[in-house]
Amino acid sequence: MLSKRLITSLPLRSSIRSFKGAVVTKPRHEYGNKSPPPVTQLSESEIALKSSVKRFAEEVIKPLVRQMDDNSTMDDRVMRGTFDNGFMGVEVPPEYDGPGATFFDIIIIVEELAKVDPSVAVFCDVQNTLIAPLIIEYGTEVQKEKYLRRIHSDWIGSFCLSESTSGSDAFALKTTAKKDGDDYVITGSKMWTSNAANAHFFIVMANVDPSMGYKGITTFLVDRHLKGVEVGKKEDKLGIRASSTCPVHFDDVRVNKDMVLGEVGNGISFCIAYE
């Protein structure tokens, strides 16, 4: 158990920095000659972050939980609050206006949100552990400039991998992306897509050459407003209802080759990591 001494007034200026009012912790590897606290005990800045998330969950989310669950809809005040408090795009580097925080910070955020409403925890988790890392790791400079600044401030991303015939067997996906000049034309449908109802863009897995099998699977960044993108009806789930889960259809959606995330054919590595 954490001692009372550690959760009293904290020297915030020396251990953390703020971004949009949110607490961003000091990475555990940046303690110089001083050893970081053991992973079984939170640092002072991590305690401050936990307190910040807990306060948001109790004051903003909790009064809306029943309403959101009944309506299967994430309240706009909750979604906006996750951005305003810096809980989205947590690992986005400072050069793209992000806090450049750590994966451990994400764990703290998701855990505290889940104590009040797991739907909000899923909403943040998808953004922080699927969307942001892929763009940070594999995005071109143009892609990073376009998406990283927004996923920390106001854009919601959604990850499109599963299909009706390829859930755990991601390699069996049927969505195709046929090359046409400088573009790819994406055709297919995705299922059980988290955050789809509120998404501004999608990370989509499609096969550029089905004859190559899984070696043709490629990853694309697809904006929601593009012609041919259609988000279907939300699933009527037993629980975690405020977190939208929808089919997403791509009917000859044309995207430029510059929207390939990573290299053509490298989607296999994403499937293995995130299926």
N, C-alpha and C positions, 0 to 999 in steps of 0.2 A: 504494500500500500504506500502511496506517496505521502510524505510527511507534510504536516500543515505548514511547516516553514517554507516549503517549496512552492506552495500555491498562494502565498500572500503576495504583497506588492513586489513586482518583478522589475529589474533594471532593463526595461524594454529597449532603450536606445542602444545599449551595448551588445545585445544578443539577437535582435531581430530588426527587420525593416518593414515598412508598411507599403501596401499597394492597394489603392482604392479602399482603404480602411481595413484590409485584411492583414492578418499576421503571417509573415513568411519566416520560416525558421532557418537557422544557420545549419548548413549541411554538416553531418557528423564527421566528415573527413577534413573539415576546415577549422580544427581547434588548435593548430600550431603545436606548441610543446605541451599543451594541456590536453589530457586524455578526455575524449567525449564521454558522456554518461553511458552506462551499459544499456543494451537494448531493452532490458527489463525495467528500465526507469526512464521516464521522459526528461528531456532537458528543460530548462526554464522556458525557452522560447517555444518548445513543443507544447508545454502546458498552457502557455498563453494562446497558442493556436487552437488547442482543444477547447479552451474556454470560450473563444470567439465563435467557433462553430456551434458549440452547445447553446450559446445564447441565441444565435440565429435560429437554431432548430426549435428551441422552446418558445421564442417570442413571435416568430414569423410562421414557421411551418405547422407547429402543433395545433393552433386554432383552426387550421384549414384541412387537416388530415381527413376528417370524416367527409367533408364536402368533396374533396378531390377524389376520394375513394368511391363515393357514391356516383360521381359524374364521370369517372375514368378520365379525368383531365387534370393536368398539372396547372396550377394557378399561375397566372402571369407574374404575380408578386413574388412567388417563390422562385421562378426561373430568373427573373430580373435580379433578385437578391443574391442568387448564387454567383452571378457575374459581378455585381457591385461589391460583394465581399471577397472577391478573389478566389472563389472555390472552383473555378473552371479554368482549364488550361494552366494548371498549377506549375507544370514543368517548362512552360514556354520561356525561352531565354530572354534576358533583359533587352537584347538588341531588337527584339520584336515586341517590346513593351510588356513582356511578361515578368513574373516574379522570379523565374529561374529556381524554383524551389525543388524539393526532392520527392521521390516516390514514397518515402516514409510519411511525408506531409499528406500525401493523397490518402494513405491508409487512415491517418487520424481523421481527416475530413469525412471520408466515406463511413467510417465506424460511428462517428458522432451523429451524422445524419440518419444512419440506419436505426439508431436507438429510438428515434421519433417517427420516421417514415422511411421504410426501405425503398419506396418508389423514388424519392428524391436522391437517395444514395445511389441507386442504379443510374439515374439521370446524370449525376456527376461522374460516376465511375466510368461510364462509356466514353465521356468526353476526355477524361484524364488518362485512362489506361489503354484505350484503343485509338481514338482519333488523334490526339496530340502526339503521342510517341511515334506513330508511323510517319507523320509529316515532319517532325523534328529530325528523325533518323534518315528518311529517304527522300524528302521533298527537295526539289530544286530551289534555287534562290527566289525565283519568281513565285513558285507555289508557297514558299514560306512567307513571303511578303504579303501574299493575298490572304492566306488562311490563318497563319499563326496569330497575327494581330487581332483577328476577329474572334477566334475561338476562346480567347481570354476576355473579350469585351462584350460580344453580343451574338455570335453565330454558334449554332448548335450543329454538330456533326452526327452522322449515323453510319453504322458499319454494315454493309450488305454482303453477306457471305452465304448464309443458309438458303436452301431452296426446298421445294416440296419433296424432292427426291434425293436431296443431298444435305443432310443435317450433320451428323457426326462424320460422314464420309464426304468431306468437303471437296475432294478431288473429282467427285462425280457431278459437279455443277454443270448446268446446261446453258447458262447465259453466255452469249457470244459477243465478240467485239470485232467486227470485220473491218479491215483496213480499206479506206477509200480516200486516196490522195493523202492529204495531210491530216485527215480525220480518221476516227474510228466510229463505227456505227454499232451501238450497244442494243442488244435485243434479248429480253428474258425477264424473269420474275424472281424476286427474292421474298423469303418468308421470315416471320418472327423477328422483324427488324426493330430493335430497341431505339427509342427516341425519334422514330420516323415521322410521327405526326407533327413534331415541332422542328424538324431538321431544316437547315438552310442548304446543306449539301450532303453528299453521300460518298463514302469510300466503297467502291464497287469492284468485286471480283468477277472477271469475265474471261473467257477463253478466246484468244486471237486466232487459234488454229486447232480445232478439235482433233484433227488427225495426229497432233503431237501429244494428245492426252494431257496429263497434268502439267507438262512442260510448256503448254501454251497459256496457262492461267496468268493473267496480268491484272494489275490493280490500277483503277482509274479514280480521279476526283471528278465528281459529277454534281454540278449545281442543280438545285431543285427546280429553278425557273426554266430550265431547258425544255424545249418542246419534246414531248413523248414521255416525260417523267410523270408518273401518277402514283400517289400514295393511297393505298386502299384503306378499307374500314378497319378500325382498331379491333384487336382481339378482345373478347369479353372474358377476361381472366378471373381466376378464383382469388388471386391476391396480387399485390404490387400493381394495383389497377391504375394509379395515376401516371405510372411510367408507361408510355405508349408502346405497343408492340403491333406492327402493321406489315402487311405485304407491300412491296414496292415494285412497280412495273416499269420496264424500260422498253418503249415501243419505238425502235429505230432512233434512238437518242444519239445525236451527233456530237462528239467531243473532239477537240483538237489533240493532236499527238502530244502537245505540251502538258496535257492533263494526265499522262501516264505517271503514276507514282512509283518511283524506282525504275527498274529496267523492265523491258518487255520480257515476259516469262518468269519474273521473279515472284509472282503472286503465290507460288507454291510455298515459299518460306513464310508468308503471312498466314496462309491456311494452317500450316503446321503449328504456328505459334498461337493462333487465336481461335481455332475451330472449337 
